[in-house]
Amino acid sequence: MNIDSANRLQPSSQATHSLPFCRIGVFTAACLLISNMIGTGIYGTTGFMARYLGDPVLILILWAAGGGFALLGALAYSELGAAIPEAGGEYVYLREAYGPVWGFLSGWTSFAIGFSAAIALCAHLFAIHLQELVFGYDPADPLNELFNKIIALLMVWILTAVHVAGVRTGGFVQRVLTILKVGSILALLAVGLFGKGGQCNYLTAERSDTPFSVMTVLTAFLFVSFSYSGWNAAGYIASEINRPERSIPRATIWGTLCVMVLYLALNVFYLQTLPISALAADPVEPVAQKSAVALLGDRGGRLVTAMLCLSIFGSASAMIWTGPRVYWAMARDRVLPRIFADTARGTHTPVKSIVLQSSWISVLIVVGGFETLLVYAGFVLILFSALAVVGVVVLRVKKPQLPRPYRAWLYPLSPLLYGVIALAVMWAVLWRNPYESLLGIATVAAGLPLYWYQRSRTVRK
């Protein structure tokens, strides 16, 4: 078989990249996106920002800017998802815009560190918070570390079983988790903003004397953008959504806006409940617990711990659903072993791709090195999201005949502005953490031998 024949084995039409099981509506797709976005970042990031910036107004401005940044990406992904309604997300978009090599590297990164390490960290944090909630947690106790791993593994494989059962079951669970997650946040906000917390005026107090620079602001913005990550979730399951040309833009844009409003409201709650000095005091991570304890006492701390468990569980569920669709699409293109394109009878769920991802997650949980992976993964994940967003411009030039039921607002300003901001953030990461950034690039490059090996096997057949 020659190279041209091999290329023809890499389909890009929706017909060859549709998973033929029951489809979901806009609401379920929006629940998936919202649950994917609201993880642990919003409950702790503001503490670091209070320490490094010391200005309540600047903190709110950065959270609003992070929401605007996510919205710019959501506009571009809405056009891409509506025009190319295939499972796989960035893998598909980069394959169409830049060629199969870039698509493969995106999918390889998603598997190696993007989804898998993020889920492993979610499982680790879920185990810690669940132990805190039930019987206390002592990090110095070796038994607690063992329990952590057991609880984390159980969480991953319970959610794996849920999504192996099919989209109907997984979609129902995701809707319930998202409703509970958003409902608990709204309840906390109601108590804080309209109760005792609403009578405080720390938000208008003078800022601290903490000096900060442009680089500090960019670094804080990086943390904020991580907290907003997940706004592209609907694109990974595009072929499973009813009327994707309409549903993907609605779920992506409105879901992102919903999270943006919730994040801003939570930060107003934090900044009204406690002064900036208290938010910046050690330990800085549990800023949500600090605010809840100040408002409700110890019961408030336990309430937020329970909210964290629910939030983490929902985020992990969303990623266990979406990630395997990337590997399924790659296997259909024969850049991964064909076995991972198999689907179960009846539900047509990509069971083997789901099990592949959960197996690698389990390895990361047992080894325990996933937190380091996430440090350097951020650089390459921003890189691939920026390439996909700018890919809107590339595809407008490269494939002008491609049907576009939805066109990004403010084109070409919105995708290009996203690209410029992403470059600035990557420059800040590279400047402050050169070792981790270069290690992330090396991880991406490690996918090249795998691509050429699998490609050579395909050509020989």
PEFEN-V226260 format. One line per field, one symbol per residue. phi: phi as a letter, one per 20 degrees, with the letter a starting at -180 (. if undefined). psi: psi as a letter, one per 40 degrees, with the letter a starting at -180 (. if undefined). A space follows every 10 residues. Layout:
# PEFEN-V226260
phi = ???
psi = ???
This chain:
# PEFEN-V226260
phi = .effffffed fcefgeceee dfddefffff fgfffffedd gfecffffff fedmcgffff ffffffffff fgffffffff fffcfdfplg gfffffecof fffffffffg ffcfffffff fgfffgffff fgfebnccfe effffffgff ffffgfffff fgeffpffff ffffffffff ffffffffff ffeddfffee cffeffffef fbcgffffff fffffffefo feffffdgfd dflgfdffgf fffffffffg ffffffffgg feecfffffe ffeefefffg ffffecmgff ffffffffgf ffgfffffff fegfffffff ffemecgggf efcffnelff gffffgffff gffffffnef ffgfgefgff ffgfffffff ggfgffefcf efgcfcdgfl fefffffgff ffffffffff fecfffffff ffffffffgf ffffffffff f
psi = hidddddeeg ieiddefhhf aiiiaddddd dddddddgbe ddeddddddd dddehddddd dddddddddd dddddddddd dddggiiebd dddddddeid dddddddddd dddcdddddd dddddddddd ddddfihhee hddddddddd dddddddddd ddddeidddd dddddddddd dddddddddd dddebddeei fddeiiiieh iiiddddddd dddddddeie eeddddfdee hhgddddddd dddddddddd dddddddddd eddiidddde iiiddfdddd dddddeaddd dddddddddd dddddddddd dddedddddd ddefeihdde eiiiicdfhg dddddddddd dddddddeed dddddedddd dddddddddd ddddddddgd ehhgdhhhif iedddddddd dddddddddd ddgddddddd dddddeeddd dddddddddd .
